[in-house]
Amino acid sequence: MKIFNLLFVLSLITFSCVPAKKYKDLVEREKICSTELEKYKASSLDFEGKYTDLVTRHDVAKKEIDALIIDTTDLGAKLRLLHIQYEKIVGENDHLQAKFDKLRLSGAKETAGLQYDLEAKNLELQRKSDVLTALENELALKSSLLTEREQRVNELEEMIQRKDDAVKALKSKVANALKGFENKGLTVVQKNGKIYVSLEAKLLFSSGSTVVETEGKKALIDLAKVLETEKEVEIVVEGHTDTDKFSSSTSPRNNWELSVLRSTAVVEIMTANSKMNPVQLMAAGRSEYIPVDVKDKAKNRRIEIIISPNLNELFEIISK
């Protein structure tokens, strides 16, 4: 305990000697990180919202197709029935016409009655013909709409499947690249259409430090080498701490700043040791507020690297 107190005092003395310019730079970096955090938090929420909206629109389109199939089947049945009625009326009309021709000279009264019946049948025949034409036009329109909707849903399903397959393939690729670290505080999982690479702090940092250790640096470089060819993803690096209160007059001053500086250190290593496009990356700090295990503080001290697919192509299809 005495040794720990001595080290703590020495640490305070050391940090108190940090030049004012360096401290000012750290403060500026914290402000920049906070701004980028808000920007990418909004971006992450937007993509999650878009993903949920996409699945909802897909379900709505499927329901519309089912309704169109029912409508089309019903119209087809009505069309067949009208064809039968139409043929029957045509036969009756022919029969009346023959009867009219035969009895045309048999008397003016009977002739007038037959003429009236014939005209009534002709009117009914025309009315049925108009209804039949309207139904045929509606059926053609419904069939065209059904084909269009089925094509749109098929495109969406194919695109979603391709995105899911790409995420699964990338998850497997990442897991294989980091296989040597899987029992050292590193996990790779896929959920909500994203890949989460979680690295416990013990693999990356000493207690209270923002400098990445040698073994943790190797894991980050291996991951960066896998991701440098993935141009259609966005990557958020989140720093997390435990609930132990952390307060210092020098940087890092608290858990918020510690989590942000650690995530920034991870981003710097990944970009410096690969061809990753910095535009795809965001460094964020979550402090102590998203724990994964309330009973195990060590698991809460972690870095999470969240890899999200680009959904712009899907939303282009929907917008059309």
N, C-alpha and C positions, 0 to 999 in steps of 0.2 A: 504494500500500500504506500509505504514511504517512497519507494522507487517511482511508483506511478505519479505521486504528487510532485516529485522532483522533475520528472519528465514533463508534467503539465506546466510547471513554472517555467522550465526552459523553453517549452513551446510558446508560451505567452511572450517571453522575452524576445524570442526569434521573430514571431509575427509582429511584435510591436516595432521591430526594426525595419519592417518592410517600407521601402521608399513611398512617399506620398503619391508619386506619379503612378507606381504600379497599382496601388490601391484604387486610384482614380480610374485607371484602365479597367480594373476588375468591375468597378461600379458601372462603367459604361457598357461593359460586356453584359452585365446582368440586365441593364435596361434593354439592350438589343435582344437578348434572349427572351425577356418578358414579352416584348413586342412580337417577336416571331412565334412565341408560344400562343398568344391570342389569335394570331393569323392562322396557324396550323390547327389550333383547336377548332376554330370555325370550319376550316377545310375538312378536318376529320369528321365533324358532326354532319357537314354537308354531304360527304360521301356515304356515311352511314344512312342518312336520310334518303339519298338517291337510291341506294341499294334496296332499302325497304320499299320505296315507292315503285321501283322496277318490278319487284316480286308481286306487289299489289296489282299493278297494271297488267301483269301477265295473267294473274288469277281472274281479273275482270274480263280480259279478252277471251279466256277459256270459257267463262260463263256465257259471254255473248255468242260464241260459236255454238255452244250447246243449244241456246235458244233459237239460233238461226236454223240449226239442223231440224229442230222440232217444227218450226214454221214451214220449212221447205217440205218436210214430209207431209204436213197437213195440207199445204197448197197442192202437192202432187195428187193427193187423194181427191181433193175437190175438183182438180182438173180432169181426172179420169171419170169422175161421176158426171161432170158437165158434158164430156165427150159422149157418154152413153145417152144422156138426156137429149143431146143435140141430134145424135143419129136417130133416136126414136121420133123426135119432132119432124126431122126430114122425111122419115118414112110415112108418118101421118099426113104430112103436107102433100106428099106424092099421091097418097091414097085419096085424099080429098080432091086433089086436082083432077085425078082420073074420074072420080065420082061426079065432080062438077061438069066435066066435059060430057059425060054420059047423059046427065040429067038436065043439061043446060036448056034444052027445048021443052022439058016436061011441064014447066009452069013458072010463071014469073015469081010467085011467092016462094016456092021451094028454091028457085034459083037465087033469089035475094038472100035467103037464109044461108045457103051454101057459100055465097059470096062473102057474107059477114063472117062466117066461121073461118073461111080461107084467109081473110084479112087479119082476123084475130090471131090465127096461127102464125101468119107471116110476121106480125108484130112481136109475138112471143119468141119466134125464131130469131128475129133481129136482136131482141133484148138478150137472149141467151148467148148469141154470138158476141155481143158487146162485152158481156160479163166474162165470157171465155177468153176474149182477147186481153181484157184487163188482167185477168188472173195469169195468163201466159206471160204478160209483160212484168207483172209483179214477181212471178216465179223466176224469170230471167234475172231481174234485179237482185233478188235475194240470193240466187245462186252465185252471181258475180261478187256480191258482198261477202258471202260465205268463203269463196275462194280467196278473196283478198285478205280476210281476217285470218284464215288458216295459214296463209303464206307469211303474214306478219308474225303470228305466234310461233311458227316453225323457225323463223329467223331469230326471234328472241330466245327460243329454247336452245337453238344451236349456239348462239353467242354466249348465253349463260353457261352452257356446258363447256364451251371452249375456255371461258374464263375460269370455271371451276377446275377443269383439267390442268390449266396452266398453273393455278395456285397450288394444286396437289403436287404437280411435278416440281415446282420451285420449292415447296416445303420438303419434299424428299431430297432434293439437291442440297438444301441448306442443312438438313439433318445429317446427311452423309458427310458433308464438309466439316461438321462440328462433332462428329461421332466420338472423337477422342476426349471430348469435354463433358459428355452426357452424365457422368457420375461425379462431376466436380462442381455442381451448382448451375448447370446449363440445361434448359429444356426448350423444345421446339413443338408448338401446337398450332393447329389450324381451327379457327372458329370465326363465325360471322363473315365468311368470305375473305378473311385476312390470315396472315401468318404472324404468330407472336413468338419471338425469340427472347427468352427471359434468362438473364445472367445474374446470379446472386452476387452481392457486393464483395463477398469474400474472394471471388475469382478475379475481381478487377481492382479493388482498392483496399488499402490499409484503413484502419478506423479513422474517420474524420478527414481522410485525404481525398484530393481530387486528381491525383496522379495515378494512371493505370499501371498495374503491376505487369511484369514480363509475361507471365502465362496468360493473363487476361488480354494483353495486347495481341498475342498470337491468335487467340480465338477471334478477336475483332478483325484482324487482317484476313484470316481465312474466310470469315463471313463477307467482308468487303470484296474479296476476289470473286466470290460467287455472284454477288449482286451488281458488280460493275457492268455486266452485259445485259442486265434487266432494265430496259429503258422505259417500260410501260408500267412502272410501279412508283408509289410514293412511300417514303420511309420516315417514320416518326421515332426518334430516340427519346424515351422517357426515363428520367431519373426518379427513384423512389427511396424514401428513408423510413426508419422505424419511428415510433412515437416518443422516443427518448428526447427530452428537451436539449436543444443545442443552441448555445448562445456564446458569441464571441465579439470582441471589439474589432477584430480583424476579419478579413474574408477567408473562408465563408463564415458569415455572421449567424446563420440559422439554418434550419432544415430546408427551407425553400431555396436559399442560395446554394446550399450543398448539393441538392438534387439537380439544379440547373447547371452548375459548374461540372458535375460529373457527366451529365448527358452531353455537354459541350465538348468535354475531353474525349468522349467516345467518338463523336462526329469528326473531330479533328484527326484522330488516328485513322478512321476508316477512309476519309478523303485523301489523307496524306500518303496512304499506302495502297491506293488503287486508282482506277480511272473512273470512279463514281462521279456522276454529275451532281454537284452540290445543290442544284435546284431541286433535286428529288428528296433532299434531306431536311429534317427539322429537329432541333434540339429543344426539349421541353423538360420542365421540372414539375413533379407532382407532390413533392414533399412527403408527408406522412399520411395523406388523406385517402389513399386507395390501397389498403393492406390486402394481402392475399391470405394471410393466416394470422388471426388475432392472438394466437397462442405461441406463435414462433416468430419473434422479431427478426431473426436472421433471414427468413424468407422474404420479409417485407423490404429489407435493404437490398435493392436490386436495380438493374437496368433492363428495361423492356424495349426491344426493337420491333416495331409494328410495321409490317410490310403490307400495303394495300394495293390492289390492282386498279388500273385506270379504267373507269367505266364510261368514258366519253363516247366511245363507239356505240355502246348500247343505247345511250340517250339520244344519239343521232337517229337511230332506227325508230325510236319511239316518237321523236318530234316530227318525223315524216308521216 
